[in-house]
Amino acid sequence: MVKHIVIYTLKEGQDKDASVAFIASLLEPLVGQIPGLRKLEVRRTYQGGMDYCLYSEFDSREALAAYQQDPRHLAAKERFHHLLASRVCADYDA
């Protein structure tokens, strides 16, 4: 199993609660639609200077790579990418 964690900041002037809820509504339903994606959650953070965290689990590194290029993921990402200022990502084998 692979764990994929991404922590984001939103652009200035964004309603953070509304933005995170919107992003979660686009990404969380992908569980069960994209093969190998076991779990995905998007939550507001409360410390560390970032605005929200995406936590996900995949069957394998190959499943993560396929998810990153899956048209459903890319379509969701396109709808919220304009809200983002920065990101930090880490993947690891569990």
N, C-alpha and C positions, 0 to 999 in steps of 0.2 A: 504494500500500500504506500502511496505517496500523499503527503500533506502539503498543501499549497496555501500560503498565507500572503496576502497583499494588504498593505496599510496605505491609506490615501489621505491626502488633503484636498479639500474642495477649493475652487476659486473664490476669491473675496466676493462678498455680496450674495452668496447662495444661502438659502434657507436650509440649514444643515439637516434638521429633522426631516423635512419634506424631501430633500435630495436623497438622503439615505433610504428612506422608505420607497422612493421611486426606483432606485437602483436595485434594492432587494426584490421589488416586485418583478423586475425584469430577469434577474439572475437566479433566484431561488427556485422558480418553476422548472429550470433546466434539469434538475435532479429527476431521474426517471425518463428523460427524453434523450440525453446524450449518453451513449454507452461508456461505462467505466467511471462515470461521475457518481460517487456514493453519497456525498453530502456537500452542501454549500449553504453558508449563512453569511449574511451581511448585517453588521451591527455598528452603531455609533460607539466611538471610544470616549473615554472620560479622562485620560491623562496621556502624556507623551507628545502633545502638540500635533497629533494627527486627528482627522475627523471620523474616519470609519475604517473597519477591518473586514476583509473578506477571508473567510476560512473555508477550505474545501478539502475533500478527500477523494482520491482516485485509486482505481485498481492497480495502476502501474504508471511508470514514466511515459509509456507509449499512450496510455489513455489520457494523461494530462496534455501531451503534445497534440493529440487528436482534438481534444476539447478546445485548445487554443486556436485551432483552425476551423472548428465546426461552424457552419453558416449560422446556426441558431445563436451561438455565443457571439459571433461577430456582429450579427444584427442587433442583439441586445446592447453590446458595448457601444455601437455607433449611436444609440439613442441617448447615452449618458456621458460619453467621453468628453463632450464640451464642458461639463461641470468640473472636471478634474484639474488640479494644479500640479500635483506630484504624487509619486507612489514609490514604495519600497516593497520588494518581493523576496520571499524565501521559500524554497521547496526542500523537502527532505523525505527520505525513506523511513517508514515507520515499521 
